[in-house]
Amino acid sequence: MIYLDHAAATPLDSRVKNAMEPFLADQFFNPSSPYLPAKKVKEAYEDAKNRIAHTIGAKGNDIVITAGATEANNLAFNLDYEGIAIRNTNLKKYPRIAVLATEHDSVRGLSPDVCDVDFIKVDNNGRIVLKDLERKIHSETVLVSVALANNETGVVQPLSEIAAIIKNTREKRLKRGSNVPIFLHSDASQALSLIDISVARLGVDMMTINSAKICGPKGVGALYVSHDVLSFLKPIVSGGGQENGLRAGTENVPGVIGFAKAAELAKNHAATNRRKYTDYCEMFREILRDCKVKPIFLSGRKKLANFCSVSFPGIDAERIIYMLEDQEIYLSTGAACAASKGQKSRTLQAMGLKDDEIAGSLRISFGPTNDAQQIRTAARKIVEAVESEYNRIHGE
Ligand code: PLP
């Protein structure tokens, strides 16, 4: 098989599996129990949290472990909006949030009851329009959310520039005597394996990371929460007070041990992988350029190295996917979850692609299961499938 959908799921690395195994069997104790073996499990858990946090330049206490990125995104949006509204006499209306138009559904779909949501535009390359961000920050805006890298195109956003705009807003508010807070959240689910992330350098107040996308176990993620945000955040899962009261429930010890190992491996190999996937992408595009249906590559230079999404206008991408599936080549249209619902990609719509360009788009994401020969084979098979579909449509 040739698997080209690492943005949807990654295989568990054997080193990650080995690290997890003792915690699935002998070391099964509940970290909150009072006896020695349980305390050892607690130590291993805290150590793993520190190691995960370290990969993004934070400390263990700064992250909240969740059951995946969806939950981490939901937690980030669970600010105490009513409290903010009551505490801030400057706030004439309810708080607002601003979200990039190309966010994953687990961000884009969130609209806390009391808030209005503003969508920030992207340009044709999928990059944020900073002027539009400035326009969308109203005096009531308390949260801005922009993913570090998009899950369909891999387009990377200039987070430090966005953080500078947020900082400037804060300063202006203070000068005006307004104490309405404003925070920056970023979903870095897709980015952790290839970008060297430092929360301080990026200037984010909250950041989502995801074990499932870096050859770690699925159903484990984390939200980085800066000290400034802590007092504004409310748990979405309450109970036994774990994760400093922000996410109750017995800790997923094997999952977190696996996440830590996967995060360290990802960080250690990021530079080599970036170079490798950049070469793959070039090789892939070169073969696709020879196709008689002219391909449109969906992301400019500012993208994750392992994404090589492409559109063949006028061709039904779903038919291409089924044709390739018969040859055990697996790829996707749009995000896996949106594709399974048959929805038109909102990301590509926001980038201004025409309907036939959206319908002809394939999401291709390389990963550790690939080698150069596979990339060449897959590219040739895609060209064959697209040309045969073109001939069928045009009766050639
Ligand atoms: N955010 C992004 C950018 C993603 O790509 C995904 C998964 O595809 C998620 C959030 C949701 O992750 P999970 O399904 O692990 O909760």
Residues whose N, C-alpha, C, O or C-beta is under 5 A from the ligand:
A	BS01	PLP	A7 A67 G68 A69 T70 E71 H104 S106 A149 N151 D187 S189 Q190 A212
